[in-house]
């Protein structure tokens, strides 16, 4: 069972989450139990991320999260599809890959950095 602290209208609530065998979500909050249906969110990458494959040199964060691994160094040659960075968002690990062959010119983040959507992560030459 996963436990969270949720802030609603300035007040903290201790919440526990449990997935049922039917795929529903049970939410325990201060003695109350709520059973809800939960569906995964399908994330669509923003247009600027899609356009990167057409030769853009700036690689931006597609969503807010925390950097958990930087797999490259400045000056390193990379190929299309190589994993550059791993980012955790909403407890899911996301790989940021190179949109083209090139050389890493600048890395703007390091492990454990928090990033927002659109932050420049890497400049690729």
Beta strands, then each sheet from edge to edge (+ up, - down):
strand 1: 2-8
strand 2: 11-19
strand 3: 24-29
strand 4: 32-37
strand 5: 58-60
strand 6: 65-70
strand 7: 77-78
strand 8: 83-89
strand 9: 92-97
strand 10: 102-107
strand 11: 114-115
strand 12: 120-124
sheet 1: 1+ 2- 3+ 4-
sheet 2: 5+ 12- 10+ 7-
sheet 3: 9+ 8- 6+ 11-
end
